[in-house]
């Protein structure tokens, strides 16, 4: 083979290795896009009461119960950092609060989907290297070869509970007695609906790494939800719910006297 032919072969091989290295990345699982929460410059001056997250009963299997619990912990830890209210309280631990405006925010998961698929970019690189007998190059393809998409749809409702007092109820999650505001007779002052998607690349992991990475994805789901709802939360905290005026009892007809009864007979 001529020198020019050797040079061309080396050049092509180097180019292939460069392309493979460019798409391979690190051999670790990772979340592709993460969310940063920006605190408000000024809060509402009232209290925001955070209810436990709820969900439609049929959207999660038992395997995803820990993931949902981790999302709730993520919401509980991140919401106070957003500086949307004077204080952020947990509804289940609410006592008789001091005077001032109070709003309850309730998030409900109404749909859930978890999809895994082959990372076509890395699969194509492996096939390309194998097809041209560049097996050493396959060693560099060490990025995640599987993609995971976790998508959840959420509904948010905010209620003004300034004139209400919390009462003890039994929690459906852990069967404990907790405090709750009865909002069944109130109209929400703000309603929002959001679809949050977390995309990740998965590499082989041992069980402990799998659990830890699932927590990271759940925390990203929580941050994505709060970022999407932040504007609506700030608006809702500015709205007061007018309490319905008491209605006067309907007049009742006077009972007939004995004299009038005798006259009619």
Residue pairs with C-beta under 8 A, 6 or more apart in sequence:
1 9
13 134
16 128
16 129
16 132
16 134
16 137
17 134
17 137
17 140
19 125
20 125
20 128
20 129
20 137
20 140
20 141
21 140
23 121
23 122
23 125
23 141
23 143
24 122
24 125
24 140
24 141
24 142
24 143
25 142
25 143
25 144
25 201
26 142
26 143
27 142
27 143
27 144
27 203
28 144
28 203
29 144
29 200
29 201
29 202
29 203
29 205
29 209
29 213
30 144
30 200
30 201
31 198
31 199
31 200
31 216
31 217
31 220
32 199
32 200
32 201
33 199
34 220
34 223
35 220
35 223
35 224
35 227
36 223
36 227
37 78
37 81
37 82
37 223
37 226
37 227
37 230
38 82
38 230
39 81
39 82
39 83
40 82
40 83
40 84
40 230
40 234
41 83
42 83
43 83
43 84
43 85
43 86
44 84
44 85
44 86
44 101
44 234
44 237
44 238
45 85
45 86
45 100
45 101
46 85
46 86
46 100
46 101
46 102
46 103
46 162
46 237
47 85
47 86
47 87
47 88
47 89
47 97
47 100
47 101
47 102
47 103
48 79
48 84
48 85
48 87
48 88
48 89
48 102
48 103
48 105
48 233
48 237
49 89
49 90
49 91
49 94
49 102
49 103
49 104
49 105
49 161
49 181
50 75
50 76
50 79
50 88
50 89
50 90
50 91
50 104
50 105
51 91
51 104
51 105
51 106
51 107
51 180
52 72
52 91
52 92
52 171
52 173
53 68
53 71
53 72
53 75
53 107
53 108
53 109
54 106
54 107
54 108
54 109
55 68
55 108
55 109
55 110
55 112
56 108
56 109
56 110
56 111
59 109
59 110
59 111
59 112
60 68
60 109
60 112
64 112
64 114
66 211
66 214
67 150
67 214
67 217
67 218
68 109
68 218
70 214
70 215
70 218
70 219
71 152
71 218
71 219
71 221
71 222
71 225
72 222
73 218
73 219
73 222
74 218
74 219
74 220
74 221
74 222
74 223
75 107
75 222
75 225
75 226
76 90
77 222
78 219
78 222
78 223
78 226
79 88
79 226
80 88
82 226
82 230
82 233
84 230
84 233
84 234
84 237
85 103
85 237
86 100
89 97
91 104
91 166
91 178
91 179
91 180
91 181
92 171
92 178
92 179
92 180
93 178
93 179
94 166
94 179
94 181
95 166
95 179
96 165
96 166
100 162
101 160
101 162
101 237
101 240
102 160
102 161
102 162
103 158
103 159
103 160
103 161
103 162
103 189
103 236
103 237
104 158
104 159
104 161
104 181
104 183
105 156
105 157
105 158
105 233
105 236
106 156
106 157
106 158
106 159
106 183
107 154
107 155
107 156
107 225
107 229
108 154
108 155
108 156
108 157
109 152
109 153
109 154
110 153
110 154
110 155
111 151
111 152
111 153
112 150
112 151
112 152
112 153
113 149
113 150
113 151
113 152
114 148
114 149
114 150
114 151
115 148
115 149
115 151
116 146
116 147
116 148
116 149
116 202
117 146
117 147
117 149
118 145
118 146
118 147
119 143
119 144
119 145
119 146
119 147
119 201
122 141
122 143
122 144
122 145
123 145
125 141
126 138
126 141
129 135
129 137
129 138
129 141
130 138
143 201
143 203
144 200
144 201
144 202
144 203
145 202
145 203
146 201
146 202
146 203
147 199
147 200
147 201
147 202
148 199
148 200
148 201
148 202
148 217
149 197
149 198
149 199
150 197
150 198
150 200
150 217
150 221
151 195
151 196
151 197
151 198
152 195
152 196
152 221
152 225
153 193
153 194
153 195
153 196
154 193
154 194
154 195
154 196
154 225
154 229
155 191
155 192
155 193
156 190
156 191
156 192
156 193
156 194
156 229
156 232
156 233
157 188
157 190
157 191
158 188
158 189
158 190
158 191
158 232
158 233
158 236
158 237
158 239
159 181
159 183
159 186
159 188
159 189
159 241
160 186
160 189
160 239
160 240
160 241
161 181
161 183
161 186
162 240
162 241
163 243
164 181
164 182
164 183
166 179
166 180
166 181
167 179
167 180
167 181
167 182
168 177
168 178
168 179
168 180
169 177
169 178
169 179
169 180
170 176
170 177
170 178
171 177
171 178
186 241
187 241
189 236
189 239
189 240
189 241
190 232
190 233
190 235
190 236
190 239
192 228
192 229
192 232
194 225
194 228
194 229
196 221
196 224
196 225
196 228
197 224
198 217
198 220
198 221
198 224
200 213
200 217
202 213
205 213
